[in-house]
Amino acid sequence: MSFFDIKIKSDKGHKEEKKVKIHADSSDFIVFGAEVGQELLEGFRTKGQKKERVIYGVYDNSDKGVFVKLNDFLIDHSKVTLKDKSYFFHMLAVMVDAGIPVVRAVKSLAYRASNPKFQRVLNTIAYSCENGATLADAMMRFDDIFDQAEMGIVRSGEATGSLDTMLFKLSSQLDKRHDLYLKLWSAAVYPIAVLVVLVVVAVGMLLWIFPTLLTLLNEGGLTQDQLPTSTRVLLSVQTGLDQYWWAILIVLFLLYSTFSLYKNSASGAVSWDATKLDIPIFSGLIKKLNVLRFVSMLGILIDAGLPVIKALKITGNSLTNRIYKLKAQEIINRVRVGEKISSSLRDSEVLFPPEVVEMLAVGEESANIAKVSSKVADQYQREIDNTLKKLTSIFEPVMILFVGLFVALLAMAIMAPIFNLSSTLGY
């Protein structure tokens, strides 16, 4: 039941106005198909309530069915992307800035999370915070999802009372990393796709088309000695694939396993990271990526109020290249005895260009390392974007040339014996 106010004019000169209450009964509002619609509306009302709040350490699936256990296994071994974390930190910053308590905000974001594993992680973090843990301490349980830099920024924000500000900066940093990852992936997709297509086409022709061609040539009277060199080479490759495909797969598997073991060993990992810094064309990009990560994380952590040594430790742990990790540890050791960061970098121009060292020196002299590091990071972000554009523009003509040579050699190996056969038969 409701009331509506309307205004009416009196008959006396139409100058007086009166407010009249008009009664409106809810039964007067008729919806066609209301009974069916009410059932659907009830379904929408209860649909969101079917989600089970899974909390690691509390949730027990021992009495569940096989499919539930299998689903739990797949969810627990799935990945949490940078985009998931970036969205979480940004929305958490917005909600905390609006005055919403952290526990309530994390619960709400867990409910809205589209990634099932991340939803469980956030539910567990909210549960830990409800039981007295800080947000940073609750995140420490999931060090495979949140790295040391992210936990350090959150801890600093909680300690200084500026959690929302630090979360905004962390979200922005993760957004930039995600965008950079997409740019790197898009630059690599084209050559990888071309190579995969070429391999598939070559193997398909060797296994299914080339045998038919050989049969035709043999029936026409051409012996193997009469075939062109390119065709004989192709024939040898086809014979190897047809008869020794299992040996080729075993060799490839052994090579991959050996390389993986070497790359995962202590000495092999460092050697492989050092080799990547010497690869032509790509070495410059790899160095820029590591410098960008170093200066951006260092600036954010120092701006968050962390001591320089602590900020350097977290920054060093966030680096992926072990050569840069070793250099970060060397910087820490030298800063501990009173040396400046810029002075510790001057003997490593191959890893840190002189302009970066000079900018950090200016930041140390003006006691404004955070601001200077942010400017250096922005500059390197632009340089990386330009480098990726250049690499993409180089790859396109190179891959076109490569495809052209591949097609020409394949056509020569297949068409040349057909022309020879035609001339032999007198056509």
Order of alpha helices (4+ residues) and beta strands (2+ residues): beta-beta-alpha-alpha-alpha-alpha-alpha-alpha-alpha-alpha-alpha-alpha-alpha-alpha-alpha-alpha-alpha-alpha-alpha-alpha
